[in-house]
Protein backbone atom coordinates (compact mmCIF):
# COMPACT_ATOMS: atom_id res chain seq x y z
CA UNK A 1 0.00 0.00 0.00
CA UNK A 2 2.64 2.57 0.97
CA UNK A 3 4.74 1.69 -2.07
CA UNK A 4 1.69 2.18 -4.29
CA UNK A 5 1.06 5.57 -2.68
CA UNK A 6 4.66 6.68 -3.21
CA UNK A 7 4.64 5.42 -6.80
CA UNK A 8 1.40 7.27 -7.55
CA UNK A 9 2.77 10.52 -6.14
CA UNK A 10 6.04 10.02 -8.01
CA UNK A 11 4.18 9.58 -11.28
CA UNK A 12 1.83 12.51 -10.86
CA UNK A 13 2.94 15.56 -8.84
CA UNK A 14 6.54 14.68 -8.06
CA UNK A 15 8.08 13.70 -11.36
CA UNK A 16 11.75 14.59 -11.86
CA UNK A 17 10.85 17.27 -14.39
CA UNK A 18 8.51 18.92 -11.84
CA UNK A 19 11.16 19.20 -9.13
CA UNK A 20 11.86 22.67 -7.82
CA UNK A 21 14.42 23.32 -5.13
CA UNK A 22 12.16 26.01 -3.74
CA UNK A 23 8.55 25.03 -4.33
CA UNK A 24 8.27 21.30 -5.12
CA UNK A 25 10.96 19.45 -3.24
CA UNK A 26 11.38 16.57 -0.79
CA UNK A 27 9.65 18.54 1.97
CA UNK A 28 6.56 18.94 -0.19
CA UNK A 29 6.62 15.25 -1.09
CA UNK A 30 6.92 14.29 2.57
CA UNK A 31 4.05 16.60 3.44
CA UNK A 32 1.80 14.92 0.85
CA UNK A 33 2.68 11.44 2.10
CA UNK A 34 2.10 12.51 5.69
CA UNK A 35 -1.29 14.01 4.80
CA UNK A 36 -2.38 10.85 3.04
CA UNK A 37 -1.18 8.50 5.80
CA UNK A 38 -2.10 10.46 8.90
CA UNK A 39 -4.38 13.28 7.80
CA UNK A 40 -1.82 15.73 9.12
CA UNK A 41 1.04 17.38 7.27
CA UNK A 42 4.54 18.17 8.42
CA UNK A 43 5.22 21.40 10.36
CA UNK A 44 4.68 24.39 8.09
CA UNK A 45 8.10 25.89 8.75
CA UNK A 46 9.58 23.11 6.60
CA UNK A 47 7.34 24.08 3.71
CA UNK A 48 8.03 27.79 3.96
CA UNK A 49 11.82 27.70 4.36
CA UNK A 50 12.23 29.07 0.85
CA UNK A 51 10.11 32.12 1.72
CA UNK A 52 12.32 32.94 4.69
CA UNK A 53 15.43 32.44 2.57
CA UNK A 54 14.14 34.63 -0.24
CA UNK A 55 13.39 37.50 2.13
CA UNK A 56 17.00 37.55 3.34
CA UNK A 57 19.81 39.44 1.59
CA UNK A 58 21.70 36.16 1.10
CA UNK A 59 18.61 34.58 -0.45
CA UNK A 60 18.23 37.46 -2.88
CA UNK A 61 21.85 36.99 -3.88
CA UNK A 62 21.45 33.20 -4.32
CA UNK A 63 18.11 33.25 -6.15
CA UNK A 64 19.55 33.75 -9.67
CA UNK A 65 21.96 30.84 -9.15
CA UNK A 66 19.15 28.61 -7.83
CA UNK A 67 16.90 29.47 -10.76
CA UNK A 68 19.69 28.86 -13.24
CA UNK A 69 20.35 25.34 -11.94
CA UNK A 70 16.75 24.25 -12.43
N, C-alpha and C positions, 0 to 999 in steps of 0.2 A: 504494500500500500504506500509506504513512504517513498519508495523508489519510483513508483508510478507518479506520485505527486511531484517529485523533483524533476522527473523527466518531462512531465506536462509543462511545468513552469519554464524549464530550459528550452522547450520547443516553441513557447509562445512569447512571453514577455522578456525572457532573459537569454536571448540568443546572443552569440558572440558579437554580431554586428550591431546589436542594440546597447552594448555595454557603454556606459559613460562613467568616468572616474568620479564625476560630481553628482550625477542625478539618477543613475541606474547601475548601481554597483553591488558588491556582496552584502552590504548592509540592507539594501532594499530587497534583495533576494531573501535574506534571512528573515526580514520582517514579514514578507509574504508567506513563507513557510510557517512561521510562528503564528500568524493570524489563522491560517488554515488548520493547524494542528491544535491550537489552544484557544482560539478566538481572541487572543490578545497579541498585539505586536511587541516589538522590542522598544526600549526607551527611546523617546523621540530625539534625544540629543545625538543619537547615532545617525539618525536620518537627516539631521540638519547641520552636521559638521561642516559641510561645504558652504553653507550660508555664513557661518561664523568666520570661516577662512576667507571668504570673498569680501567680507566687510573690513578685513584687516589690511594694512599697507602691504604686508608680505604677500597676502593672497592676491591683491591687485597686481603685484609684480609677477606672480607666478601664473596667473590666469592665461596669458597668451601662450606660454609654454605648455600648459595643460591642454588647452584647446588644440594646439598644433599636433600633439601626440595622438589625438583621437582620430 
